Amino acid sequence: MPLLSPTVTFSIEGASPEDIVTQAFAAYMGNDEHTLLRLYTKEAANICILGFGSITTCIGIAYDIRGLEKLEEWYLLADEDPVDDTLLVVETVITRWAGDDNLWRHDFILEKVNGNWLISQPLTKIDVYNG
């Protein structure tokens, strides 16, 4: 598991999609809604807040409905870096939870907004990862 803590000093300017998702998942784990608001587009944040009350809940609902409570490990699935003219990318967080034999795949879709990567589509679905 990355030894990161979300921080309001994290700059989205020039950050890679991997950096954004790593910070977002660390913010989710730290219940840091302020950082999450900076990492999501306004539209995606609004969908989460209107549908689930917060971005933190929007991310966590997929784990909650499966009874996954104690995170043991998480990491970002390595992908190739996007080419310069790419406008949408998918980054994937893999998680392992206590009392569950599966690895879970949680995709985050990012979009380039004003030259910076932001999470643009809140996905509340996870799938078993068979990597």
VMD Tcl script that draws the C-alpha trace (Angstrom):
set ca {
  {0.00 0.00 0.00}
  {1.45 3.40 -0.85}
  {2.55 5.36 2.16}
  {0.72 8.50 1.14}
  {-1.53 10.80 2.96}
  {-3.83 13.17 1.15}
  {-2.83 16.74 1.46}
  {-4.25 20.06 0.41}
  {-0.77 20.99 -0.84}
  {-0.93 18.34 -3.60}
  {-0.91 20.20 -6.90}
  {-3.07 18.88 -9.72}
  {-1.17 21.03 -12.22}
  {0.96 18.69 -14.30}
  {0.04 15.65 -12.21}
  {-0.29 12.36 -14.07}
  {-3.53 10.36 -14.06}
  {-1.77 7.88 -11.75}
  {-0.90 10.65 -9.31}
  {-4.49 11.92 -9.29}
  {-5.99 8.48 -8.61}
  {-3.36 7.65 -5.99}
  {-4.13 10.90 -4.18}
  {-7.89 10.33 -4.57}
  {-7.76 6.84 -3.05}
  {-5.52 8.06 -0.22}
  {-8.02 10.89 0.36}
  {-10.88 8.37 0.38}
  {-9.03 6.28 2.98}
  {-8.38 9.42 5.03}
  {-11.98 10.62 4.68}
  {-10.60 13.85 3.16}
  {-13.51 15.28 1.20}
  {-11.67 18.58 0.60}
  {-8.90 16.87 -1.37}
  {-11.42 14.74 -3.27}
  {-13.31 17.87 -4.33}
  {-10.09 19.15 -5.93}
  {-9.47 15.87 -7.79}
  {-12.96 15.48 -9.32}
  {-14.58 17.60 -12.00}
  {-17.39 19.77 -10.69}
  {-19.91 17.62 -12.55}
  {-18.57 14.35 -11.13}
  {-18.41 15.81 -7.62}
  {-22.02 17.01 -7.90}
  {-23.20 13.56 -9.03}
  {-21.52 11.98 -6.00}
  {-22.76 14.56 -3.53}
  {-26.34 14.55 -4.85}
  {-26.48 10.75 -5.11}
  {-24.53 9.69 -2.03}
  {-23.97 12.75 0.15}
  {-20.21 12.89 -0.41}
  {-17.45 11.76 -2.75}
  {-16.08 9.56 0.02}
  {-19.37 7.67 0.22}
  {-19.57 7.55 -3.58}
  {-16.23 5.71 -3.68}
  {-16.93 3.52 -0.66}
  {-20.46 2.39 -1.47}
  {-19.24 -0.43 -3.71}
  {-17.18 -1.86 -0.84}
  {-19.89 -1.26 1.76}
  {-22.60 -3.17 -0.10}
  {-20.29 -6.20 -0.22}
  {-19.55 -6.01 3.49}
  {-15.89 -5.14 2.87}
  {-14.83 -3.23 5.96}
  {-11.12 -3.61 6.72}
  {-8.80 -2.73 3.87}
  {-5.59 -4.77 4.01}
  {-3.85 -3.59 0.85}
  {-4.32 -1.38 -2.17}
  {-2.25 -0.44 -5.17}
  {-2.57 1.20 -8.53}
  {-2.56 -1.17 -11.50}
  {0.33 -0.16 -13.76}
  {-0.80 1.20 -17.13}
  {1.00 2.86 -19.96}
  {1.21 6.63 -19.82}
  {-1.36 8.36 -22.01}
  {-0.15 10.00 -25.20}
  {-0.20 13.79 -25.31}
  {-3.47 14.14 -27.21}
  {-5.41 11.66 -25.06}
  {-8.49 13.19 -23.45}
  {-9.82 10.23 -21.43}
  {-7.96 7.55 -19.48}
  {-8.89 4.79 -17.05}
  {-6.76 4.12 -13.99}
  {-7.45 1.13 -11.78}
  {-7.07 0.63 -8.04}
  {-6.76 -2.97 -6.83}
  {-7.83 -3.69 -3.25}
  {-7.66 -6.64 -0.84}
  {-9.99 -6.72 2.18}
  {-9.88 -8.72 5.42}
  {-12.12 -11.77 5.38}
  {-12.44 -11.80 1.59}
  {-10.41 -13.97 -0.80}
  {-10.86 -11.71 -3.83}
  {-8.87 -8.86 -5.21}
  {-11.24 -6.06 -6.26}
  {-10.84 -3.79 -9.27}
  {-12.12 -0.19 -9.00}
  {-11.78 1.88 -12.18}
  {-11.47 5.66 -12.19}
  {-12.12 7.56 -15.43}
  {-10.14 10.74 -15.85}
  {-10.52 13.56 -18.32}
  {-8.16 16.36 -19.22}
  {-9.76 19.62 -18.10}
  {-7.92 22.88 -18.83}
  {-4.72 20.87 -19.28}
  {-5.03 18.93 -16.00}
  {-6.27 15.43 -15.27}
  {-9.40 15.15 -13.10}
  {-11.70 12.26 -12.24}
  {-14.70 12.86 -14.48}
  {-17.02 9.89 -14.08}
  {-17.79 8.56 -10.62}
  {-18.01 4.79 -10.89}
  {-19.67 3.07 -7.96}
  {-19.04 -0.45 -9.24}
  {-16.18 -2.81 -8.42}
  {-15.35 -6.14 -10.04}
  {-13.30 -9.15 -9.00}
  {-9.80 -8.76 -10.42}
  {-8.32 -11.89 -11.97}
  {-4.99 -10.28 -12.90}
}
mol new
graphics top color blue
foreach p $ca { graphics top sphere $p radius 0.5 }
foreach p [lrange $ca 0 end-1] q [lrange $ca 1 end] { graphics top cylinder $p $q radius 0.2 }
display resetview
